[in-house]
Amino acid sequence: MTGARPALSRRLRRLAAAMTIGAASVVASVPALARGPDGIADIAEKVIDAVVNISTSQTVEVKGGGGGGGGGAMPQVPPGSPFEEFFDDFFKNRRGPGSKGGEGNREFQPRKTNSLGSGFIIDTAGVVVTNNHVIADADEINVILNDGSKIKAELVGVDKKTDLAVLKFKPTKPLVAVKFGDSDKLRLGEWVIAIGNPFSLGGSVTAGIVSARNRDISQGPYDNYIQTDASINRGNSGGPLFNLEGEVVGVNTLIISPTGGSIGLGFAVPSKTVAVVVDQLQKFGELRRGWLGVRIQQVTDEIAESLNIKPPRGALVAGIDDKGPAKPAGIEPGDVVIRFDGKDIKDPKDLSRVVADTAVGKDVDVVIIRKGKEETRKVTLGRLEDTDKAKEAAAKTKEEPAEKPVTQKALGLDLATLSKDLRTKYKVKDSVKGVIITGVDNASDAAEKRLSAGDVIVEVAQEAVANAADVKKRVDQVKKDGKKSVLLLVANGDGDLRFVALSVQ
């Protein structure tokens, strides 16, 4: 046994050494994974000179007082903050020599305010892309290059609906420009890099992943944001979001945060949208969007069941502009657009974006579903004018005066045939035809769908109705056919249409 001890000891030492090496390799691998792809530093070094700071100034009228320089209170800076001394000196200097707190005139005085954002160079001739909100209402715009050079820039054009702007400045030396990549090729979880000017610190690089695509956060009619957890803060607005090829795949535009700092919810306008907008702003100084001339709404489960569309998809045409391109093409209310110019339409937002991005005057094929069957219509797109804002179809919310004569009840609705008196009472235009709602049961599905007194039922199950008896007859037929809901085409007093699916069970 004694002779075995040296051999056992050697085996234990070898085992301990092996365990140490293995543990070291695990420890070494953790930082490698934590720091992300190895190429981030190379990409940042390659593109950072194309990223610029945008400095703007604006003259505003402010009321004097409270320190002679203005009526605003001094921002609250945490004690011990590195910015405490800066703010203290700044606000003391604002008061002016000999002035005291609480004194000074209270007249409106002009004062310049400054703000900072980000942008990036897309052409070595000095063309810069940024956000519209970065330069909005600015009296003066300056581009600050990565080496600190400050050059005055002029505005080429803006698009408020996508919050994008194009600037131009005269270079004093050779520039570095970046190219747009294909944002449609981005995958969830793919690494991206944000570079910008957060909190006026300049030239900051952060990395993260694509958290989601095609986000609609109700910021505008063409929302399809890229969501990322790469740190984006105030001042990053207008800066680029890069893929690992060093291509711009988005413009960092906004964050969702209760504190103003990054909590991992940043949003960028995708490069596919940006490239189209920038191209038109450079060519025309404005956007020339396609126009179909329809009012559209969501195809809900109930509406899809009523129209025999499985699965629910597309954009339901609720109304047609008499002067729009859709009317001569034969598109009608009740049609569901499922494909436009070869692109599938999943919901109304898809149709809005695709139509807007299509060239004015182009002939396109529009695939619709009408009464359960697919049809193709040829449409020549018009141009969407900014002044031609489509009215949102919404039911009027009037208090319903007491009305004794009621012709019929159905679906939790009190219905009456339209008369001259009822048109006057509910302010319904003569061009609106159908059956008027004079009362709504508050516990009914109709109330939940925001139907109200004064709305007019134009069609029931895609058949026109002229009186209350027609409505009841059509509803009874739908029940007999075994359907769970009935589709109504409803107009408000001005004639704006929308579809509403009501339960018949």
C-alpha positions, 0 to 999 in steps of 0.5 A: 500500500505504501508503494501506491501512494506516490502514484496516487499523488501524481494522478491527483496532481494531474487531475487538479491541473486538468481541472484548473485548465478547464476552469480557466478556459470557461472563465476566459470564454465568458468575457468573449461571449459577453463582449459580443462579436469581435468585429464591433471595434473594427466597424466602429473605427471604420464608420465613426467619421461619417457620424456627425453631431447636429447643433441647432439654435433658435430664437424664442420669446421668453418672459423675464424675471426671477433672476433677470435672465428668464422666468424658468426655475433652475433644473434640479441637479443631484448633489455631488453630480459632476454637472452641479458646478456647471449648472451653478455657474451657468445660471449665475452668469445668466442673471447678468452683472449686479442682478439679484434673484427675484428681480428683473423685468418681466417683459418678453425678451428674445433668447437663443436656445440650443439643442444637439442631436446626431446625423450621418453623412451619406455622400462625400459632397456633404449630404447628411441624414438626421431626424426632423425633430432634431432640426425643427424650427431651427434658425441655424443648423451646424454640422459638427464632424468627429474631429470637432470641425463645425460647419454651417448646414442648410436644410434640403427637405423634411418629411414629418410623417417619417420624422426624417430630414436631409441637410447639406454642407460644404466640406472643407476636407475629404469626408467619409460616407456610409451606405444604406443596407437592406433592413428587410434582411435583419433577423431577430437577435442580430447584432446592431451598433448605434453611434451618436451624441447621447447627452451631448457627449458625442461619438458614443458607440453602443451595441445590442440586438434587433429585438423586433421588426415592423413595430407600430407604436402609433407615432405616425401613419407609416410606423414600421420601426426596428426595435433594439436594446442597443443603448439609445438616449437623448441626443442619439436622435438622427444617428445611424444604426449599423449592421455588422457589415458597417451598413446603415440599417436604421435611423435612431429616432425615439426611445420609450423610457420613464426616466429619459435614459435607455431602458432597452427600448429604442426604435429606429426608422428602417433603412428601406423607408429612409432610402426612399424618403432621402432620395425624394427629398434630394430630388424634389425637396419634398415627398411625393407619395402614392395615393389609392383614394380609399378609407380602410379599416382592420379586418377583425375576426368577426368581420372576417367571419362575415365576409368568409375570409380565412384567416383574417387578413388584408385591409377592408375598404370602408369608403372610396374617394370620388376623385381617387384612383380606386373608383375608376378601377372598380374598387368598392366599399366592402372589398378587402385588399389582400395584395398590392403590386405583388406584395401581400397585405396583412393589415391596413398599415401594410397597405398604407406603407406600400401605397405611399412607397409606390411611384406616383402614376404607376399602374399596379395590380390590386388583388381584392376579395369580394363576396368570398372570391378573389379579383384583380383590379388595375389601378393607376396611382395618384399623388397624396397631397398633404392637404388631403387628409383622410377623415377618420371614420368614427361614430358620433357621440351625441346624447340621444334625445327622447324619441317615442316613435320607433319603427323597429328593434334589432341588435340592441338598436332602435331603428327608424326610416330616415325622414326629413325631420330625423335628418334635421334632428341628427344633422344627416346629409341628404346624400346619406341613404339607409336606416337611422339609429335612434337609440342604443342598448348600453348593454349591447354589442352595438354599444361596445362597437361605438354605434350611437344615435345618429349613425345610419346603417347603409348595408346589412351583410353587404345588401343595401337597406332602406327601412328598419324592416329590411334590417331585421329581415337581413339579420334574421337571414344571417341567423338562419344561415348559422353565422355568429355575426352580421356585417353592417356598413355604417355612415355618420352624418357626413357620410363617412363610412365604416364596417361594424360586425355585431354578434347575432347570438 
